[in-house]
């Protein structure tokens, strides 16, 4: 069924709730008992990078009109094109005044900016590149400071030298990379301390953060309150079950991405289009990480309403309200 701005019909909502109720009860028992729904509910947000054709003002109006109250900001709109995945951008023209203007656009529309997506490359084997990327990350922390946003998101990054054959062991699993990544993360933690910020690392099964256990071991070794985790279950579904993810990572999770993925594929899709069990997902989130917002990702103008409706139907079926 195609879902429009008028929202899904009452009949469709009831059908989704009835179909999911038994699944939610089973998920609750498997997760450790019939824990009550969070009193204030789970916060639902959305990333902005799926809307590159919008200005910040147009996007804020669109999202607020759809009832969304939280965004994870990527500097990817037509009037703030500063985001480059796995690299860095020149931020010299992003003045403190412009930062405050962008933040005000969202807040004046009733939208909270939960965090800023950075996603620069931390695993690059060239020390000069890592130094430049850390300097870029600090510049993004300064941008966030002007916006009064102090949570930043990053993956490990990826690198392959196209001029040589692929190594027998991928870079992210080579022996010397673990201690190097720990050292890089500690430097990032020092920058976060300097700027009163937090950095959330996002796992992905084809990267350095390849499994829930591997991320847990990394976080235990770092032992820093400034370095935390963003869990995207779709990124680990090939390796871990949902219960494993939360059992390993719950103490560090400060945000959740709500997207989807089919088993045995690398391409992420919008919520409801893959194999993530959303009833189990929201039940575990409610029980283990109720403070962490669920941020829709891999969605844009054509499908974000459908994805949001899928997430909200799972929450409603499990007796979990949406926090405002």
N, C-alpha and C positions, 0 to 999 in steps of 0.2 A: 504493500500500500504506500502510495506517495503521501508524505506528511507535509503540510503547508504551514504557513504562518498562523493559520487558524487553529493549529495544534491538532493532535490526533483526536479522533472521535471518542465519545464516552463509551460506546460499545467496544471499540478496539482496545481502549484502556482496560476495560473489565476483562476482556478475553486474555490480554497479556498478563494481568494480575492473577487470574485463576490458573492459567497454564503454568505460571512460575512459582506459585505459593509452595507447592510440595518440594520443589527443588530448593527453595530458600530454607525450608525447615531442615532438609537433609544437610545443606551446607552449614547451617548453624551448629548442628550436632557434630559434624565432622571437624568443625573449627574449635570445638571445646565446650559445647553446651548452648542452650537457648539464651544467649546474652540479649538483653533488651536493646532496642534501637537507641542510637545516640539521641539524647534529649533535644539537642539543637540540630541534629541531622548532619548530613554530609554536604559540604560546599561543592558546587559544580562550576567549573570555569572552562575557558577555551584558550587555545594558543592563537596568536594573531598572524602567524606566518602563512596560513592558508588563504589569506585575503590580500595578495600583493597588489591588486588593482584598486584598492580602497585607500583614501586618505585616512589619517587617524580619526578625523572628525566624522567622516562617513561611517567608518567601522564602529566607532563608539555608539553612534546613533542606531546602527543596525543591530548590534548586540544587545544594547539596552532595551530596544523595542521587542526583542525576542525573549526578554526576561532573564538574560544572563547578567550576573553581578560581579564576575571575577575574570580577569585575563592574565595570561602569561605572555608578557610583552616581548615580541621580537621586533627589532628595528627594521621592518621589512615593508612598510607602507610607502605609498608613492611620494609622500613628503618627509620620509625618514628612512631612506634606503641606506642602511649602515650595517646590515647583517650579512655575513658570509659564512656558510657552514664549513667547518673543518679548516678555517683560515682566519683572516683578520681583515678589518676595513680601516680606512682612514677616518678617524673620528674628529679631526681638527675643526671641522665646521659645526660640530654639534656643541654649541655653546651652553653654558649653564642656564641661560635664559630660555633657550630652545628646549632644553630638557624639561624645565619646569612647565613650559607651555604644553608639551606633549602629555605629560602626566596630568595636567589640569583638564585636558580634553576628556580623558577617561573618567576622572574622578567627578567632574561636573556632570557627567552623564550617569553617575551612580555606580560606576565600575571600580572595583578595587584592583590594583596592580599587585598581584601576588609575588611575581618574580620576573626576572629578565633572562631570556635565552642567550647564551654566549656561544657555546659549542665550537670553541677553538681547538686546535690540535695540541694535545699534551704529550703524545707518544712519539712525535717526530724524532728520528735518531740524531738530527743535527742540533747540537746544543744552542747554536745561535738562533735557530728557528724557535726552539722552545723558549729561549729568553725573550724573543720578540713577541711570542704568543702570550707569555705571562705579562709582559708590559701592556699588551692589548687588553688582557683580562683586567688588569688594574685600572686601565682607562675606562672599561665598562663599569667597574665598581664606582668610579668617580661619577660617571653618568647616572648610575643608580642612586648615588648619594644625593645628587641634585633633584632626583625624582622622589626621594624618600622611599626608595625600594632597596632592600638589602639582602635579597635572596637571589642567587644566580645559578643557572643550570648549565651543565656541561657533560658530554660524553668523554671517553678517553681520546677520541680522534682515531684516524687511521692513516697509514702511509705505506706506499709500495713504489719502489724505484722502477719506473717503466722501462729503463734502459737495460735492465738485467732480468734474468729468469726469476720467476717466483721462488723464494726459498723453500726448502723442504719443510721447515717449521715456520708458520706464520710469525711475523714480527712480534705480535702481541703475546705469543707463547714462548718466545726465546728467553733463555735463562737470565740474561743480563737486564731484561726489560723490567722485571718486577722491582728490583731495588731502585732502578732509575725512576720508575713511575712513583714509587713511594717518596723519593726525594723531591720530585716535581710537585706532588700533592702537598708535601709539607711546606714548600715554598708558597703554594697557593693558599694554604691555611694561614701562613704568616701575613699574606696580603689581606685575607679576610679579617684577621684580627685587627690589622691596621685600620681597616675601613668599617669595622663593626658590622661585618657581613657574614653570610653563610654561603657555601658552595655545595650544591647537590649534584652528586654523580649519578648519571643514568646508565644502567646496564644495557647491554645488547649482546646477543649470543654469538655474533661474529666479530667480537671486539675483545679488548683487554678485559673488560668487565663482562665476562662470558657466561657467568652463572651466579645464582644467588649465593652459593657458598664462597665462590671466589671473591665476590664483593664483600661479604661478611668478613673474611680473613683480612682483606685490605683495610676495611674500616677499623677492625680490631687493632691492626698494626699501627694505623695512624693515631687512633685514640684522641681525636680532636673534636670538641664541640662545634667547631666552625665548619667541619666537613661532614656532610650528611648524604642522604640518598633520595633520589627520585625513582620510584619503582614504576616501570611500564610493563605490566604483565605480558603484553603482546610481544615484547622484545625477548622474553625468556621462555615463552610457551613451548618452544622446541626442546628445551633443556629441563625445565622445572615445572612441576605442577603448582597451581596457585597456593596451596597450603605450604609447600616447601618454600616458596618465595617469601611469604609472610613470616613463617617460622624462623627463617634465617635473617631477615632484614628488618623486621618490625621496629626494633629499637632505634633504627637510624632513619626511618622513612618520614620525610616532611612534605612530600607531594606525590601524587599518583597521576600518570598519564592514562587516559581512557581512549585507547584506540583498539585495533583488532589485527589479527593475522591468521591466515589459514596455516594448519600444520604443514611442515616440510616445504615452506616457501620463505623467501627473504623479504617480500614486499609487504609493508604495513598497509592497512586499510582502515576505513572509518569503523567506529563501534557498530556492532551488529552485522558486519560483513565477513566475519572470520569465525574462529573456533574458541575464542575466549569465553568461558562460562561467566557471563556477567552477573548472574544471581549469586554464584559463589564469590565472585570478585567483590561485589558490594557488601556482602555479608562479612567477609574477612576484613574489609576496609573499616566497616562500622565497628567491629569488635577489637581490631588490633591497632588501627591508626585513624581514629575518628577526627583527629585534628588536621589531617592532611587533605587538601582539596583534590577532587578528581577533575583533571583538566583534559577536556576533549582535544585530541590531536589528529592530524592527517585529515582535517575537514576544511571545507571552504564554503562559498556561498550556496553551492548546489546540494550539499549533503549534511551541513552541520545541524539542521533541524531534525533530520531523521536520526542522526547519531545521538543527539541530546534526548530525543524521545525514547530511544532504545535504553539509554542509561537510566532515565527517570522512571521508565516502566519497571525496570529491574529493581530499582530502589523502592518504588511504591509497593511492588509485589512482596518485598521482604520487610515491609513496615518501616522503612527508613525515609524520613522526610528530607527534603532539600533545605539546607541551611541558607539563609539570606543574610 
